């Protein structure tokens, strides 16, 4: 048995030799489809996800005892609940999903994706309005929109708020979203716990802890509020917060972020969890999308985007995926983070922030990998479940994966939308059997 050959190398039986056959044209036994990305296939994958999510995320209130639909929201009370589905309509994961649906609609022109978000966001705004009136005379009542009316964490507020602002800008929402948006932003800007220097923080699992995830749970909403209002204070705050996080959590030698940072922890272990790095990467994309072209913070954010993508590019697996712990190749390959990187890298290429020749092929490979995890039912497989923070490797290595982990759907929709655009803007060609981009 030969040694020194990578585990993924494949020997292909062939009757020719170097004189009689062009061996360099032998088709490799790729694990992930290679050089076969087509717009029609991307759209078919997105349609499967849509069909699954449209069926499994109903937007109705029902009486929790009788199961009857509460069609008149004026009659909603403490006995009313959301009609059960597979996912929660008010979770931060679904904020990403709402945004993903909007992006697919913009990329493909398929209105049904936009309708998915507009209908559910409008429904949520109307339910919140009804319960705000109900709570005036029933102050201690339990409601299905507690996380909206009384946010307790950035998870409750930022992702949904950003999606609401983007949805309002479609011009297709009849409900009044502004009171809910203002309420969310008030929580983020004035009520969330902060360190003494103003950095958004939490007191778990240790006092004075920074979660890399919180970049996405706050800054896109803040930046979108700047777009909505035209007020520079929101752009300035978003850039300031990003800088405060990055100065503590970005490892410039690796081009990666640690998942968590704890004040006064010394030495400080670094675990480069894939999805948290995804939230940080997507935050930079959101900021570059939102910041005015002349904002003084743009060059810094762009510089950090390039440094982060360079670090990630060196760690992409041969299958196209990235690992659960990015720099530990014996940790499992994870879908949601790979989808986030696909979206962000493809979008940065499409926007001209990254070189298409250098990064376009890896984005296509990543999409091809992600697409293999979309099953026939439109569910996304291979996604790590919700994850807290740990300071030992076993915590991350053994986090379960589950088809009902909500974290994958928004990123996969975003990845598909941007891959669709990438194939339009930067069509690839095969040159000596490799994917190349020239435009």
Secondary structure, DSSP 8 states (H G I E B T S, - for coil): ---S--TT------S--TTTS-GGG-----SS--S---HHHHHHHHHHHHHHHHHHS---EEETTT--B--SGGG--TTEEE---SS-TTSHHHHHHHHHHHHHHHHH--HHHHHHHHHHHHHHHHHHHHHHHHHTT-TT---TTHHHHS--SHHHHHHHHHHHHHHHTTT---S--HHHHHHHHHIIIIIS-B-TT--B-B-SSSSSEEEGGGGTTTHHHHHHHHHHH--HHHHHHHHHHHHHHHHHHEETTTTEE-SEEETT-SS-----BHHHHHHHHHHHHHHHHHS-TT-TTHHHHHHHHHHHHHHHHTT--TTS-EESBTT-TTS-EEHHHHHHHHHHHHHHHHTTSS-HHHHHHHHHHHHHHHHTTB-TTS-B-S-B------SSHHHHHT--B-TT-THHHHHHHHHHHHHHHHHHHS-EEEETTEEEE--
